[in-house]
Amino acid sequence: MIYKLVPSVEADNDVFDIACYLSEQREGLGFRFYECVEDSYQRIAENPLLKGLAPFRHAKAKNIRIALVKDFSNYLIFYQIVSNKVNILRVLHGARDYMNLFDGL
């Protein structure tokens, strides 16, 4: 079963901001990032249980999972499985303080 992907506005904004930043670093890198995010989203939709649960402490964040962006392993996709949907919450650089970001839910 392939799950329906539902990216949040925040996740879409994250991807856009990261792609813009990467494009400034090297021509074409932002487009490559978009392609890899889409490929990663597809892999998550095909098997969302493959990735493990994140180690968040707050009860509302306990069921958040983390996947790496293909070929951009410093970037993480945070998502939750709800029924037959995968809600993409954020796409962030791994150096960010995401533990506090999600524990504040």
C-alpha positions in Angstrom: 0.0 0.0 0.0 1.3 3.4 -0.9 0.4 6.1 1.6 -0.7 9.6 0.6 1.9 12.2 1.3 0.8 15.5 2.8 3.6 18.0 3.1 3.0 20.8 5.6 3.5 24.4 4.6 6.5 24.5 6.9 8.0 21.5 5.1 7.5 23.1 1.7 9.1 26.3 3.0 12.0 24.3 4.4 12.7 22.6 1.1 12.4 25.9 -0.8 14.8 27.7 1.6 17.3 24.9 1.6 17.2 24.6 -2.2 17.8 28.4 -2.5 20.7 28.2 -0.2 22.2 25.2 -2.0 21.8 27.0 -5.4 23.8 29.8 -4.1 26.6 27.4 -3.1 26.7 25.6 -6.5 24.7 26.0 -9.7 22.1 23.2 -10.1 22.5 21.9 -6.6 19.1 23.3 -5.5 17.4 21.5 -8.3 19.2 18.3 -7.4 18.0 18.7 -3.8 14.4 19.0 -5.0 14.8 15.8 -7.0 16.3 14.0 -4.0 13.6 15.2 -1.6 10.9 14.0 -4.0 12.6 10.6 -4.3 12.9 10.4 -0.5 9.2 11.3 -0.2 8.3 8.5 -2.6 10.3 6.0 -0.6 8.6 7.1 2.6 5.2 6.8 1.0 6.0 3.2 -0.2 7.2 2.1 3.3 6.8 4.7 6.0 7.4 2.2 8.8 10.9 1.5 7.5 12.4 4.5 9.4 12.6 4.5 13.1 10.9 6.7 15.7 12.7 9.9 16.7 13.9 10.1 20.4 11.6 13.0 21.3 10.5 13.3 25.0 7.2 15.1 24.6 4.2 12.8 24.3 2.8 14.6 21.2 6.1 14.1 19.4 6.6 10.4 20.3 5.3 9.1 16.9 7.5 11.3 14.7 9.8 9.4 12.4 13.0 10.6 10.7 14.4 9.8 7.3 17.4 11.1 5.5 17.1 13.0 2.3 18.7 10.8 -0.4 22.2 12.0 -1.3 21.9 14.8 1.2 22.4 12.9 4.4 22.8 16.1 6.5 19.1 16.9 5.8 16.3 15.1 7.7 12.7 14.6 6.9 10.4 14.5 9.9 7.0 12.8 9.4 4.1 11.2 11.2 1.9 8.3 10.0 -1.8 9.0 10.5 -4.1 6.4 9.1 -3.3 6.0 5.4 -1.5 9.3 5.2 2.1 10.4 5.9 2.2 14.0 7.2 5.6 15.5 6.3 6.2 17.9 9.2 9.6 19.5 8.4 12.8 19.1 6.4 15.7 20.4 8.4 19.5 20.3 8.6 20.7 17.8 11.1 22.7 20.4 13.0 19.5 22.3 13.9 18.2 21.9 17.5 15.2 19.9 16.3 14.8 18.1 19.6 13.5 21.3 21.3 11.6 22.3 18.2 9.4 19.2 18.3 9.4 18.7 22.0 7.5 22.0 22.2 4.5 20.5 20.3 
